[in-house]
Amino acid sequence: NETTHYSPTLCAPKIARVGIQDTGSELVAAAQWAKQMVEDQDDAKIGIIIPDLHGRFVQTQRVFSRVFSTAETQSLQPAASWPFHVSVSGPASHHPLIHAAQQFLSLNSYTTPTLEICSILRSPYLVGAVEEETSRGNLERLLRRKNIPFLSNADLRYYCNQETWDTWSPKMADCLMTFDQLIKPGAGRQQDLTTWGNTFEEQLAVLGWPGERSLNDSDIRALETWSELFASYYQLTAIIGDVTRDEALAILSRLAESTSLKRIAQDAAIQILTPIEADGMQFSHCWMT
């Protein structure tokens, strides 16, 4: 056997210490700096090291998404993968696709807060999101102008069904009608989680979730997490007895909050990591918060 000795090329890093007013401002500065590095150098491999990343996952994801936002990512059309990857996985409920599913299921209540309805109307994970984007936007403006705090599904269907109005959204009206029909059979009684889970999955399918657009890697990861989450939900049937619909939804919500998103391999140019995860990795540029 032959032994080959490898001597890595050592470089003298340029180190700078920057004073910034607060942690929020530093995240924004780090995101803007990383974006500039990627734009200036095609082969840049950037590390953003955040010691308390687990506690700041949502804030970090939000700041970097805003800084890297483009006309494509702001629209309802499928967006290209982000050039950054946050290594830690937050709760499943924080992912837009899973959050949308929980929002849709909140329509099981007799009335829903109007602000929640407005968010649902904008959702890209709803059937006809692109086709009825304009009419649903008009409906949102109408609801905000009327300043009604809560709205029933029947009221929402009424606004969607007005053919002579600029709020006419027939696809939305049709799926809401079928959704409501799925509510009625078990609305007032107690059932096991398997029965409730089947109903909830049927309701999501009726509303077109997870949408008609192509799913990106992040959405696919969330969809896989949701499937595993529901498998755990069904297993609880053996432990938890019959419950009401509201109790069944509350259990699903707690499960989504306590379940972490599935992780997938990432080769993004910008890696956002904890110090332990970054140990041993090499970057062309690095920012330690």
C-alpha positions as CSV (number, residue, x, y, z in Angstrom):
1,N,0.0,0.0,0.0
2,E,1.2,3.5,-0.8
3,T,0.5,6.5,1.4
4,T,0.0,9.8,-0.2
5,H,0.5,12.9,1.9
6,Y,-2.0,15.7,1.2
7,S,-1.1,19.2,2.1
8,P,-4.0,21.6,1.8
9,T,-3.4,25.0,0.5
10,L,-3.6,27.5,3.4
11,C,-4.9,30.9,2.9
12,A,-4.7,34.0,5.1
13,P,-8.3,35.0,5.8
14,K,-9.3,38.6,6.0
15,I,-11.2,39.2,9.2
16,A,-13.3,42.2,10.0
17,R,-15.4,43.0,13.1
18,V,-18.6,45.0,12.4
19,G,-20.6,46.8,15.0
20,I,-24.4,46.7,14.4
21,Q,-27.1,48.2,16.6
22,D,-29.2,45.0,17.3
23,T,-29.6,41.3,16.3
24,G,-32.5,42.1,13.9
25,S,-30.4,44.6,12.0
26,E,-27.5,42.2,11.9
27,L,-29.6,39.5,10.3
28,V,-30.6,42.0,7.6
29,A,-27.0,43.1,7.1
30,A,-25.8,39.5,6.8
31,A,-28.5,38.6,4.3
32,Q,-27.7,41.7,2.1
33,W,-24.0,41.0,2.3
34,A,-24.5,37.3,1.3
35,K,-26.7,38.4,-1.6
36,Q,-24.0,40.8,-2.8
37,M,-21.3,38.1,-2.5
38,V,-23.4,35.6,-4.6
39,E,-24.1,38.2,-7.3
40,D,-20.4,39.2,-7.5
41,Q,-18.9,35.7,-7.5
42,D,-20.6,32.7,-9.2
43,D,-18.6,30.2,-7.3
44,A,-19.0,31.8,-3.8
45,K,-19.7,29.3,-1.0
46,I,-21.0,31.4,1.9
47,G,-21.6,30.4,5.5
48,I,-23.8,32.4,7.9
49,I,-23.1,31.1,11.4
50,I,-25.8,31.9,14.0
51,P,-25.2,30.5,17.6
52,D,-28.9,30.7,18.6
53,L,-30.3,29.7,15.2
54,H,-32.8,27.2,16.7
55,G,-34.5,30.0,18.6
56,R,-34.4,32.4,15.7
57,F,-35.4,30.0,12.8
58,V,-38.6,31.8,11.9
59,Q,-37.0,35.3,12.0
60,T,-34.0,34.1,10.0
61,Q,-36.2,32.5,7.3
62,R,-38.3,35.6,7.1
63,V,-35.4,38.1,6.8
64,F,-33.5,36.1,4.2
65,S,-36.7,35.4,2.2
66,R,-37.5,39.1,2.2
67,V,-34.0,40.2,1.1
68,F,-33.8,37.6,-1.7
69,S,-37.4,38.1,-2.7
70,T,-38.1,38.7,-6.4
71,A,-41.1,39.3,-8.6
72,E,-41.2,35.5,-9.2
73,T,-41.3,34.6,-5.5
74,Q,-43.9,37.2,-4.7
75,S,-46.4,35.8,-7.3
76,L,-48.5,32.8,-7.2
77,Q,-46.4,31.2,-9.9
78,P,-43.8,28.5,-8.8
79,A,-40.6,30.1,-7.6
80,A,-37.1,28.9,-8.2
81,S,-35.3,27.4,-5.2
82,W,-33.9,30.0,-2.8
83,P,-30.1,30.4,-3.0
84,F,-29.9,29.9,0.8
85,H,-30.7,27.1,3.1
86,V,-31.4,27.3,6.8
87,S,-30.0,24.1,8.3
88,V,-32.3,23.7,11.3
89,S,-35.9,22.7,10.8
90,G,-38.6,24.7,12.5
91,P,-42.0,23.3,13.5
92,A,-44.0,21.8,10.6
93,S,-46.8,24.3,11.3
94,H,-44.5,27.2,10.3
95,H,-44.1,26.0,6.7
96,P,-46.5,27.9,4.4
97,L,-47.9,24.7,2.8
98,I,-48.8,23.2,6.2
99,H,-49.9,26.5,7.7
100,A,-52.3,26.7,4.7
101,A,-53.7,23.3,5.4
102,Q,-54.5,24.3,9.0
103,Q,-56.0,27.5,7.8
104,F,-58.3,25.6,5.4
105,L,-59.4,23.2,8.1
106,S,-60.3,26.2,10.3
107,L,-63.2,26.7,7.9
108,N,-64.9,23.9,9.9
109,S,-65.9,26.4,12.5
110,Y,-69.3,28.0,12.2
111,T,-67.6,31.4,11.6
112,T,-64.0,32.3,10.7
113,P,-62.2,35.6,11.4
114,T,-62.4,37.8,8.3
115,L,-58.6,38.4,8.4
116,E,-58.1,34.6,8.2
117,I,-60.6,34.4,5.3
118,C,-58.5,37.1,3.5
119,S,-55.3,35.1,4.0
120,I,-57.1,32.0,2.6
121,L,-58.2,33.9,-0.5
122,R,-54.6,34.8,-1.2
123,S,-53.3,31.3,-0.7
124,P,-51.5,29.7,-3.7
125,Y,-52.4,26.3,-2.2
126,L,-56.1,26.7,-2.9
127,V,-57.9,25.4,-6.0
128,G,-58.1,28.1,-8.8
129,A,-55.6,30.3,-7.2
130,V,-54.2,31.6,-10.4
131,E,-57.4,31.6,-12.5
132,E,-59.4,33.5,-9.8
133,E,-56.5,35.6,-8.4
134,T,-58.1,38.9,-9.5
135,S,-61.7,38.2,-8.3
136,R,-60.4,36.9,-5.0
137,G,-58.3,40.0,-4.6
138,N,-61.4,42.1,-5.3
139,L,-63.3,40.0,-2.7
140,E,-60.6,40.6,-0.1
141,R,-60.8,44.3,-0.6
142,L,-64.6,44.2,-0.3
143,L,-64.4,42.2,3.0
144,R,-61.9,44.6,4.4
145,R,-64.0,47.6,3.4
146,K,-67.1,46.1,5.0
147,N,-65.0,45.5,8.2
148,I,-67.0,42.4,9.2
149,P,-65.1,40.7,12.1
150,F,-66.3,37.1,11.3
151,L,-67.7,35.4,8.3
152,S,-69.6,32.1,7.8
153,N,-68.9,29.8,4.9
154,A,-72.4,30.5,3.6
155,D,-71.7,34.2,3.5
156,L,-68.4,33.7,1.8
157,R,-70.1,31.5,-0.8
158,Y,-72.6,34.3,-1.4
159,Y,-69.9,36.8,-2.3
160,C,-68.2,34.3,-4.5
161,N,-71.4,33.4,-6.4
162,Q,-72.4,36.9,-7.5
163,E,-71.8,36.6,-11.3
164,T,-72.4,40.3,-11.9
165,W,-69.8,41.4,-9.3
166,D,-66.1,41.6,-9.7
167,T,-65.8,39.1,-6.8
168,W,-67.3,36.2,-8.8
169,S,-65.2,33.1,-8.0
170,P,-67.2,30.1,-9.0
171,K,-64.4,27.6,-8.3
172,M,-64.1,28.9,-4.8
173,A,-67.9,28.8,-4.3
174,D,-68.1,25.2,-5.6
175,C,-65.3,23.8,-3.4
176,L,-66.8,25.6,-0.3
177,M,-70.2,24.0,-0.9
178,T,-68.6,20.5,-1.1
179,F,-66.4,21.3,1.9
180,D,-69.5,22.2,4.0
181,Q,-71.3,19.0,3.0
182,L,-68.4,17.1,4.4
183,I,-68.7,19.0,7.7
184,K,-72.4,18.2,8.4
185,P,-72.4,14.4,9.0
186,G,-70.2,14.4,12.1
187,A,-70.2,18.1,13.1
188,G,-72.1,17.6,16.4
189,R,-70.9,14.2,17.6
190,Q,-67.8,12.6,18.9
191,Q,-65.7,10.3,16.7
192,D,-62.3,8.6,16.8
193,L,-59.3,10.4,15.3
194,T,-59.2,8.1,12.3
195,T,-62.7,9.1,11.2
196,W,-61.9,12.8,11.8
197,G,-58.6,12.5,10.0
198,N,-60.2,10.9,6.9
199,T,-62.7,13.8,6.9
200,F,-60.0,16.4,7.2
201,E,-58.0,14.9,4.3
202,E,-61.1,14.8,2.1
203,Q,-61.8,18.4,2.9
204,L,-58.3,19.4,1.9
205,A,-58.6,17.5,-1.3
206,V,-61.9,19.3,-2.1
207,L,-60.2,22.7,-1.6
208,G,-57.4,21.6,-4.0
209,W,-54.6,21.6,-1.4
210,P,-51.7,21.6,-2.0
211,G,-52.6,23.6,-5.0
212,E,-52.3,23.5,-8.8
213,R,-48.8,24.9,-9.2
214,S,-45.6,22.9,-9.3
215,L,-44.2,22.3,-5.9
216,N,-40.6,23.3,-5.1
217,D,-38.2,21.3,-3.0
218,S,-39.3,23.0,0.2
219,D,-43.0,22.2,-0.5
220,I,-42.2,18.6,-1.3
221,R,-40.4,18.3,2.0
222,A,-43.4,19.8,3.8
223,L,-45.8,17.5,2.0
224,E,-43.8,14.5,3.1
225,T,-43.7,15.8,6.7
226,W,-47.5,16.3,6.6
227,S,-48.0,12.6,5.5
228,E,-45.8,11.4,8.3
229,L,-47.7,13.7,10.7
230,F,-51.0,12.3,9.7
231,A,-49.7,8.8,10.1
232,S,-48.8,9.7,13.7
233,Y,-52.2,11.3,14.1
234,Y,-54.0,8.1,13.1
235,Q,-51.9,6.1,15.5
236,L,-53.2,8.2,18.4
237,T,-56.6,6.6,17.8
238,A,-55.5,3.6,20.0
239,I,-54.7,6.0,22.8
240,I,-57.3,8.7,22.6
241,G,-61.0,7.9,22.7
242,D,-63.7,9.6,20.7
243,V,-63.4,13.4,20.6
244,T,-65.4,16.3,19.1
245,R,-64.4,18.0,15.9
246,D,-62.8,21.0,17.7
247,E,-60.8,18.6,19.9
248,A,-59.6,16.6,16.9
249,L,-58.5,19.8,15.1
250,A,-56.7,21.0,18.3
251,I,-54.8,17.6,18.5
252,L,-53.8,18.0,14.9
253,S,-52.6,21.5,15.5
254,R,-50.5,20.5,18.5
255,L,-48.9,17.7,16.5
256,A,-48.0,20.1,13.7
257,E,-46.4,22.4,16.2
258,S,-44.3,19.6,17.8
259,T,-43.3,17.9,14.6
260,S,-40.1,19.1,12.8
261,L,-39.9,19.4,9.0
262,K,-38.1,16.7,7.1
263,R,-34.6,17.7,6.2
264,I,-33.3,17.3,2.7
265,A,-29.8,17.6,1.3
266,Q,-29.0,21.1,0.2
267,D,-26.3,22.4,-2.1
268,A,-27.3,26.1,-1.8
269,A,-24.6,28.7,-2.2
270,I,-25.5,30.2,1.2
271,Q,-25.6,27.8,4.2
272,I,-27.1,29.2,7.4
273,L,-25.8,27.0,10.3
274,T,-25.1,26.7,14.0
275,P,-21.5,26.7,15.0
276,I,-21.6,22.9,15.7
277,E,-23.0,22.2,12.2
278,A,-20.4,24.5,10.6
279,D,-17.4,22.9,12.3
280,G,-15.0,21.5,9.7
281,M,-16.8,23.1,6.7
282,Q,-15.0,25.4,4.3
283,F,-16.4,28.6,2.9
284,S,-15.1,31.3,0.6
285,H,-16.9,33.8,2.8
286,C,-18.3,33.5,6.3
287,W,-20.3,35.7,8.7
288,M,-20.5,34.8,12.4
289,T,-23.3,36.7,14.2
